[in-house]
Amino acid sequence: MSNTIQLPPIPVEILGLSDVEIIETTLNSANEFIIKVKSTKEDIHCHQCGRLTDPYGNGRTIKLRHLPILGKKTFIEITPPRGRCSHCDNNPTTTQQADWYNRKSPHTKAYEKHALFSLINSTISDVSIKEDLGYQAIQAIVDRYIETDVNWSLLKELGLLGLDEISLRKGYRDYVTLISSRVGDEVKIIAVLKGREKETIKAFLSSIPQNLQRTIIAVCADMYDGYINAAKEVFKKKIPIIVDRFHVAKLYRKSLVSIRKKELAGLKKILSEKEYRTLKPAIALLCHCKEFMTDDETKMIAPLFKYSPLLKAAYDFCCQLTGIYNSHIDPGSANQKIMEWIANVEASQIKGFKKFIKTLKKYQAEILNYFIDRNTSGFVEGINNKAKVMKRRCYGIFNLKHFFQRLTLDFSGYSIVGEMAGAACM
């Protein structure tokens, strides 16, 4: 005895499929909806010459997974008509192709969009369990819709280019370089490259079409010479290379930390335990690297600075450099102020900034480029964080093409799915 239940007819509009009519709707023993449809489209164009064919029976019946109805799996069954061409040699036959599914795909396009939508900020394993769909089937859907490399023809401009790296494995091993672009508020992944060698980066930057190179306003990077030199050699002086201000700030604050530790170690030796304990709130405040304090915080930290004038001087130098960065000045004025800052530090008794000043002088031109339009690589750090989260969520992704696909999906998935024809069916 069959457990299949015949159901009343449902409007074809519910399915969101074009050029079909529903023949039968059933609920099978596996609690799945099976909806049989037939094509209402009469024309069949020859796959060789493109001209209309003569009717020639039907092709094989295909079963396609569709969007769930009432939480149940739903399948569309269709037997597409065939046509025979009287114009081509050997009279080839052609099976009619509807626009709501891809040839050789076991799903409707609407269901594939649903699967892609579910995969954004998730994992293939999770979606596989939720949709009761094989891992490879989901990867095949990703491959159909998401490029494995940048498609330059889809980009109109690149805007601000960002270069940075992450490690695919613990212990800072297996680096990959992430290249991204920001135009306004829109961030795109441009490439995921193996390693971070200069020649690899240079080869990719050289591959950017000339029409898109002209749309790059600047290149942001950290102080890694491989990135800076690769960009310089490709773009010459046409495009400014910017060393991000936050990487610079990280270095001079690191210098302050070293000075603080040395000074506190000295104070601990000369002060009584009780006196040193009274400085704990001020030390905690300084450890937060606050460069702009309220009046109450200034009073709190004053006793510490009284015991260590050198620490106060170092703190003031950090505040001055941050103040330069926060000033809306041109590169020439910034250069003058930074050179004055260097002279003042070198004239002081503070030696803890020596290594930082050496770095500052080495990358001075790239650091000053920040003051042209005050561009930063903050968006690059956002990409890095998202890539690291994705890497942990997926327990590692070592196929770089899949890595690029997944980053693209996480960053641009909503717009990609929304732009697909028939997105309203979702």
C-alpha positions in Angstrom: 0.0 0.0 0.0 1.4 3.4 -1.0 1.9 6.0 1.6 1.8 8.8 -1.0 -0.9 11.4 -0.3 -2.5 13.3 -3.1 -2.8 17.0 -2.3 -5.1 19.6 -3.7 -3.8 21.8 -6.5 -1.6 24.8 -5.4 -1.2 28.1 -7.4 1.9 27.9 -9.6 2.8 31.4 -8.5 3.8 30.1 -5.0 6.7 28.2 -6.6 8.1 31.2 -8.3 8.8 29.3 -11.5 8.2 30.6 -14.9 6.6 28.9 -18.0 5.2 25.9 -16.1 1.9 24.6 -14.9 1.4 22.2 -12.0 0.1 18.7 -12.9 0.2 17.0 -9.5 1.2 17.7 -5.9 1.9 14.8 -3.5 3.4 14.2 -0.1 5.4 11.0 -0.2 6.3 8.5 2.5 9.5 10.4 3.3 7.3 13.4 4.2 8.6 15.3 1.1 6.5 17.4 -1.3 6.8 16.2 -4.9 5.4 18.7 -7.4 5.1 17.5 -11.0 5.0 20.3 -13.5 5.0 20.6 -17.3 6.4 23.3 -19.5 4.1 25.8 -21.1 6.9 27.1 -23.3 6.5 26.0 -26.9 9.8 27.2 -28.5 12.8 24.9 -28.5 15.9 26.4 -30.1 18.6 24.2 -31.6 21.7 24.1 -29.4 23.9 24.3 -32.5 22.4 26.8 -34.9 19.9 28.5 -32.5 16.9 28.2 -34.9 13.5 26.8 -33.9 13.2 23.0 -33.9 10.3 20.7 -34.6 8.7 18.8 -31.7 10.4 15.4 -31.1 8.9 13.9 -28.0 10.2 14.4 -24.4 13.5 14.1 -22.6 14.1 12.2 -19.4 12.3 13.2 -16.3 14.4 15.3 -13.9 13.9 15.8 -10.2 15.1 19.1 -8.8 15.3 20.2 -5.1 13.3 23.4 -4.6 12.7 25.8 -1.6 11.1 24.0 1.3 7.3 24.3 1.9 6.1 24.3 5.5 9.5 23.2 6.6 9.4 20.1 4.4 11.8 19.2 1.6 10.3 20.0 -1.8 11.1 18.6 -5.2 10.0 19.7 -8.7 9.6 17.0 -11.3 9.6 18.0 -14.9 9.9 16.1 -18.2 11.1 18.7 -20.6 10.1 18.5 -24.3 12.6 17.9 -27.0 13.0 19.3 -30.5 14.7 18.1 -33.6 16.5 20.6 -35.9 15.8 20.2 -39.7 18.5 22.7 -40.6 21.7 21.2 -39.2 23.5 18.1 -40.4 22.4 14.8 -38.9 19.3 16.6 -37.5 20.5 17.0 -33.9 18.0 16.9 -31.0 17.8 19.5 -28.3 16.1 19.3 -24.8 14.2 22.4 -23.8 16.0 24.3 -21.0 14.0 26.4 -18.5 15.5 29.5 -17.0 14.9 28.5 -13.4 17.5 25.7 -13.2 21.0 25.1 -14.5 21.7 22.2 -16.8 23.1 19.2 -14.9 22.2 20.8 -11.5 20.0 18.8 -9.1 18.5 22.0 -7.7 16.5 24.9 -8.9 18.2 28.3 -9.0 16.0 29.5 -6.2 17.2 26.7 -3.9 20.8 27.3 -4.8 20.4 31.0 -3.8 18.8 29.8 -0.6 21.8 27.6 0.1 24.3 30.4 -0.6 22.3 32.7 1.6 22.5 30.2 4.4 26.3 29.8 3.9 27.1 33.5 4.6 29.0 33.7 7.9 28.4 30.0 8.4 30.2 26.8 7.4 29.6 24.2 4.7 29.3 21.5 7.4 26.6 23.5 9.2 24.6 24.1 6.1 25.1 20.5 5.1 23.4 19.4 8.3 20.7 22.0 8.2 19.7 21.3 4.6 20.5 17.6 4.6 22.7 18.2 1.6 26.1 16.7 0.8 29.3 18.7 1.4 30.3 18.4 -2.2 26.9 19.5 -3.4 27.1 22.7 -1.5 30.7 23.3 -2.7 29.4 22.8 -6.3 26.8 25.5 -5.7 29.5 27.9 -4.4 31.6 27.1 -7.5 28.7 27.9 -9.8 28.1 31.4 -8.4 31.3 32.5 -6.7 34.5 33.2 -8.7 37.7 31.5 -7.5 39.8 34.5 -8.6 39.0 38.1 -9.2 37.0 38.9 -12.3 38.4 42.3 -13.4 35.5 42.8 -15.8 33.0 43.1 -12.9 35.0 45.9 -11.2 34.5 49.5 -12.2 37.0 51.0 -9.8 39.4 49.9 -7.0 39.7 53.1 -4.9 41.8 52.4 -1.8 43.9 49.2 -2.1 44.9 47.3 1.1 47.7 44.8 1.6 48.1 42.6 4.6 48.7 39.0 5.7 47.4 36.3 8.0 48.7 33.0 9.0 46.8 29.9 8.1 48.3 27.8 10.9 49.3 28.3 14.5 52.8 29.6 15.1 52.7 32.1 12.3 53.1 29.6 9.5 51.8 29.4 6.0 51.2 33.1 5.4 48.7 34.3 2.8 48.4 37.8 1.6 44.9 39.4 1.5 44.5 42.1 -1.1 41.3 44.2 -0.8 39.8 47.4 -2.0 37.5 50.0 -0.6 35.3 52.3 -2.6 33.3 54.5 -0.3 31.8 52.1 2.3 32.0 49.1 0.1 34.9 46.6 0.8 35.8 43.8 -1.7 38.3 41.0 -1.5 40.5 41.2 -4.6 42.9 38.3 -4.0 44.2 35.7 -1.6 47.8 35.0 -2.5 50.1 32.3 -1.2 52.9 33.7 0.9 54.0 37.3 1.1 57.1 37.5 -1.1 57.6 40.7 -2.9 57.7 39.0 -6.4 54.3 37.4 -5.8 52.7 40.7 -4.8 54.4 42.5 -7.6 53.2 40.0 -10.2 49.6 40.3 -9.0 49.7 44.2 -8.8 51.1 44.2 -12.4 48.2 42.0 -13.5 45.7 44.7 -12.6 44.3 46.1 -15.9 45.5 49.6 -16.7 42.0 51.1 -16.7 41.6 49.9 -13.1 45.0 50.9 -12.1 44.0 54.5 -12.9 41.2 54.3 -10.4 43.5 53.4 -7.4 43.8 56.4 -5.1 46.3 55.0 -2.7 47.8 51.7 -1.4 47.7 51.1 2.4 50.1 48.6 4.0 52.0 48.0 7.2 55.8 48.4 7.4 56.6 45.2 5.6 59.1 46.0 2.9 57.8 43.3 0.6 54.5 45.1 0.2 55.9 48.6 0.1 58.6 47.8 -2.5 56.3 45.7 -4.7 53.8 48.6 -4.8 56.5 51.1 -5.5 58.0 49.1 -8.4 54.6 48.6 -10.0 53.0 52.0 -9.5 56.1 54.1 -9.4 55.2 57.6 -8.1 51.8 57.7 -9.7 50.0 56.2 -6.7 50.9 57.1 -3.0 51.9 54.2 -0.8 50.7 54.8 2.8 52.1 53.2 6.0 49.0 53.1 8.1 49.0 55.4 11.1 47.8 52.7 13.5 50.9 50.6 12.8 53.0 53.7 13.6 51.1 54.4 16.8 51.5 50.7 17.8 55.3 51.2 17.6 55.6 54.4 19.6 53.2 53.1 22.2 55.3 50.0 22.4 58.3 52.2 23.1 56.3 53.9 25.9 55.5 50.5 27.4 59.2 49.6 27.5 60.1 52.9 29.2 57.2 52.4 31.6 58.4 48.9 32.6 61.9 50.1 33.1 60.9 53.1 35.2 58.5 51.1 37.4 61.1 48.5 38.1 63.4 51.4 39.3 60.6 52.9 41.4 59.9 49.6 43.0 63.4 49.4 44.3 63.6 52.9 45.8 60.0 53.2 47.2 58.5 51.4 50.2 55.9 48.8 49.5 53.2 51.1 50.9 54.3 54.1 48.7 54.4 51.9 45.6 50.9 50.5 46.4 49.5 54.0 46.3 50.7 54.3 42.7 48.7 51.2 41.5 45.7 53.3 40.2 48.0 55.6 38.2 49.9 52.6 36.8 46.7 50.9 35.8 45.6 54.1 34.0 48.9 54.4 32.2 48.7 50.7 31.2 45.5 51.5 29.2 47.6 53.8 27.0 45.2 56.7 27.4 46.7 59.7 25.6 43.8 62.1 26.4 42.7 62.1 30.0 40.0 63.8 32.0 40.8 66.2 34.8 40.2 63.5 37.4 42.5 61.1 35.5 45.2 63.7 35.3 45.1 64.2 39.1 45.2 60.4 39.5 48.3 60.0 37.4 50.2 63.1 38.8 51.9 61.3 41.7 53.4 58.7 39.4 54.8 61.4 37.1 56.1 63.3 40.1 58.2 60.2 41.0 59.3 59.7 37.4 59.7 62.9 35.3 61.2 60.8 32.5 58.1 58.7 32.3 56.0 61.9 32.1 58.2 63.2 29.3 57.9 59.9 27.4 54.1 60.0 27.8 54.0 63.7 26.6 56.0 62.8 23.5 53.5 60.1 22.6 50.6 62.5 23.1 52.4 65.1 20.9 52.8 62.5 18.0 49.2 61.5 18.3 48.3 65.2 18.2 50.2 65.6 14.9 48.3 62.7 13.4 45.0 64.1 14.6 45.7 67.5 13.1 44.2 68.2 9.7 47.4 69.4 8.1 49.2 68.8 4.8 52.2 66.5 4.3 54.6 69.4 4.3 53.4 70.8 7.7 53.3 67.2 9.1 56.9 66.6 8.0 58.0 69.8 9.7 56.2 68.9 13.0 57.5 65.3 12.9 61.1 66.5 12.3 60.7 68.9 15.3 59.4 66.0 17.4 62.4 63.8 16.5 64.8 66.6 17.3 63.1 67.2 20.7 63.2 63.5 21.6 66.8 63.1 20.6 67.7 66.2 22.7 66.0 64.7 25.8 67.4 62.1 28.1 64.9 59.5 26.8 66.6 56.6 24.9 63.6 54.4 24.6 62.4 55.9 21.3 65.7 55.4 19.5 64.5 52.3 17.6 61.2 53.8 16.8 62.8 57.0 15.4 65.0 54.9 13.1 61.8 53.2 11.8 60.1 56.6 11.5 62.9 58.0 9.3 63.1 54.9 7.1 59.4 55.1 6.2 59.0 58.8 6.5 57.7 59.3 2.9 55.1 56.6 3.2 54.1 57.9 6.7 53.6 61.4 5.4 51.4 60.1 2.5 48.7 59.6 5.2 48.3 63.4 5.4 47.3 63.7 1.8 43.8 62.4 2.3 44.0 60.8 5.8 43.4 57.3 4.4 44.0 54.3 6.7 43.9 50.6 6.4 41.3 50.2 9.1 39.1 48.3 6.6 42.0 45.9 6.0 42.2 45.0 9.7 38.5 44.4 9.6 39.0 41.9 6.8 41.9 40.2 8.7 39.7 39.8 11.7 36.9 38.3 9.6 39.3 36.0 7.8 40.7 34.8 11.2 37.2 34.2 12.5 36.3 32.3 9.4 39.5 30.2 9.6 38.7 29.2 13.2 35.0 28.6 12.4 35.9 26.3 9.6 38.8 24.7 11.5 41.1 25.9 8.8 40.7 26.4 5.0 43.9 25.6 3.2 42.6 25.6 -0.4 43.2 29.3 -1.4 40.6 29.3 -4.1 38.0 28.1 -1.5 39.4 30.7 1.0 38.8 33.5 -1.6 35.3 32.2 -2.3 34.3 32.1 1.3 35.7 35.6 2.1 33.9 36.9 -1.0 30.7 35.3 0.2 31.1 36.6 3.8 31.8 40.2 2.6 29.6 40.4 -0.6 27.3 37.5 -0.3 24.1 39.5 0.4 24.6 41.7 -2.6 25.6 38.7 -4.8 22.5 36.7 -3.8 20.4 39.9 -4.2 21.6 40.6 -7.7 20.9 37.1 -8.9 18.0 36.9 -11.3 14.9 35.7 -9.6 16.1 36.7 -6.1 12.5 37.5 -5.2 11.8 33.8 -5.1 13.9 33.4 -1.9 
